[in-house]
Amino acid sequence: TKLVLVLLLLCVLLVENKLTHDQQSYYAAVVAHKPVDYSFSIVNKDRALEIMMNNLRSYEASIKKALLLQPQTQITVFPEDGLYGSYFLNRTWSRPYTEFIPNITNGSPYINPCQNPLPNSPILTKASCLAALYNIIIVLDLGDDQGGDNLFNTQVALSEKGQLLAKYHKSNLYYENEWKSGSNKDSVYFDTHFGVRFGMFICFDMVHRFPVQLLLQNLSITNFVFSSWWVNEPPLTSATQMQQ
């Protein structure tokens, strides 16, 4: 696999991945986004929604820039905690930023929040509509509220039609009292219209056997979507050292 990386202004990285065999290449945009609005204190649900919508507008601007720079861009990946920052002390702080993300059942029709809006999931619905509007797969990080104390740091993939392709709960938390660890039983991946299967993982998952090694060894997946809010702690865990 050959990667051609082009660093562009406005923190959008375009990746052209030359696939093996007879598959064509694909273009991916990886966005380094600093939250444009966030809070260092507890907020109510309305304020949390305002913060996330403000950052979604910034996401949309990044998608436009990526498509302007490379009109063939097919998938865009946004960072961990990009909608609200990583400033929560506990689940009381994080709860206002969460919403229900439906579970995906194998064999069932895809859920399309844009076509069938989810009243309790406005961020997911808006992101779904952005994917459909710009005809691009979107991978982003959200807070998933599955009831009670079950709040998860969650990576979501939406198809170019706005369909919910997959969701992954971060399994290996890094001092994140605001979230519950996901199950370490099921590796999560999704397939795309351009013939590539992507494995999913988030930030600190990278240094653990699950899910990355299992995706590689059991499913032979070699393309991944990786959302991260990395904390550099030299000399052993700098981003460049660990991720390259």
HUTA-V344892 format. One record per pair of residues at least 6 apart in sequence whose C-alpha atoms are under 7 Angstrom apart, sorted by the first residue. I is the first residue (numbers start at 1). GAP is how many residues later the second one is. D is the distance in whole Angstrom. If there is no record, write none. Layout:
# HUTA-V344892
I,GAP,D
I,GAP,D
This chain:
# HUTA-V344892
1,17,6
1,18,6
1,19,6
2,15,6
2,16,5
3,12,7
3,13,6
3,14,5
3,15,6
4,11,6
4,12,5
4,13,7
5,9,6
5,10,5
5,11,7
6,7,6
6,8,6
6,9,7
7,6,5
7,7,7
11,20,6
11,21,5
12,17,6
12,18,6
12,19,5
12,20,6
12,50,7
12,54,7
13,16,5
13,17,5
13,18,6
14,13,7
14,14,6
14,15,5
14,16,6
15,12,6
15,13,5
15,14,6
16,9,7
16,10,6
16,11,5
16,12,7
17,8,5
17,9,6
17,10,7
18,6,7
18,7,4
19,6,6
26,48,7
27,45,6
27,46,5
27,47,6
27,48,7
28,45,6
28,46,6
28,47,5
28,48,6
29,37,6
29,44,7
29,46,6
29,47,4
29,48,6
30,46,6
30,47,5
30,48,6
31,46,6
31,47,5
31,48,7
32,47,7
33,46,7
33,49,6
34,48,7
35,20,6
35,47,6
35,48,6
35,49,6
35,50,6
36,19,6
37,14,6
37,17,7
37,18,7
38,13,6
38,46,5
38,47,6
40,47,6
42,51,5
44,52,6
45,51,5
45,52,7
48,48,6
48,49,5
49,48,7
51,33,7
52,31,5
52,32,6
55,28,5
56,27,7
66,7,7
67,6,6
74,62,5
74,63,6
75,61,6
75,62,4
75,63,6
76,61,6
76,62,5
76,63,6
77,61,6
77,62,5
77,63,6
77,148,7
78,61,6
78,62,5
78,149,6
79,61,7
79,62,7
79,148,4
79,149,5
79,150,7
80,61,5
80,147,5
80,148,5
80,149,5
81,60,6
81,148,7
82,59,7
88,6,6
88,90,6
89,88,7
89,89,6
90,87,5
90,88,4
91,86,7
91,87,4
91,88,6
94,84,6
97,46,6
98,45,4
98,46,5
98,47,6
99,21,6
99,22,5
99,44,6
99,45,5
99,46,5
100,20,7
100,21,6
100,44,5
100,45,5
100,46,6
101,20,7
101,43,6
104,62,7
110,53,6
110,54,6
111,52,6
111,53,6
112,50,6
112,51,4
112,52,6
113,11,7
113,12,5
113,15,6
114,11,5
114,12,7
114,14,5
114,15,5
114,48,6
117,8,6
118,7,6
128,30,6
128,34,4
128,35,7
129,33,6
131,6,6
131,7,6
131,27,7
131,28,7
131,29,5
131,30,6
131,31,5
132,28,5
132,29,4
132,30,5
135,25,4
135,26,6
136,23,7
136,24,4
137,21,6
137,22,5
137,23,5
138,19,6
138,20,5
138,21,7
139,16,7
139,17,6
139,18,4
139,19,6
140,15,6
140,16,5
140,17,7
141,13,5
141,14,4
141,15,6
142,11,6
142,12,5
142,13,6
143,8,7
143,9,6
143,10,5
143,11,6
144,7,6
144,8,5
144,9,7
144,10,6
145,6,5
145,7,7
150,30,6
151,28,5
151,29,6
152,17,6
152,27,5
152,28,5
152,29,7
152,30,7
153,16,6
153,17,6
153,26,6
154,13,7
154,14,5
154,15,5
154,16,6
155,12,6
155,13,5
155,14,7
156,10,6
156,11,4
156,12,7
157,7,6
157,8,5
157,9,5
157,10,6
158,6,5
158,7,5
159,6,6
165,25,6
166,23,7
166,24,6
168,20,6
168,32,7
169,13,5
170,11,6
170,12,5
170,31,7
170,32,6
171,10,5
171,11,4
171,12,6
171,13,6
171,34,7
172,9,7
172,32,6
172,33,5
173,8,6
173,31,7
174,30,6
184,26,7
187,24,6
187,28,6
188,11,6
188,12,6
189,8,7
189,9,5
189,10,4
189,11,6
190,7,6
190,8,6
190,9,7
191,6,4
191,7,6
197,24,7
197,26,7
198,23,7
198,25,5
198,26,5
198,27,6
199,16,7
199,22,6
199,24,6
199,25,5
199,26,6
200,24,6
200,25,5
200,26,6
201,10,7
201,24,7
201,25,6
202,24,6
202,25,5
202,26,6
203,23,7
203,24,6
203,25,4
203,26,6
203,27,6
205,6,7
206,6,7
215,6,6
216,6,6
230,9,7
232,6,4
232,7,6
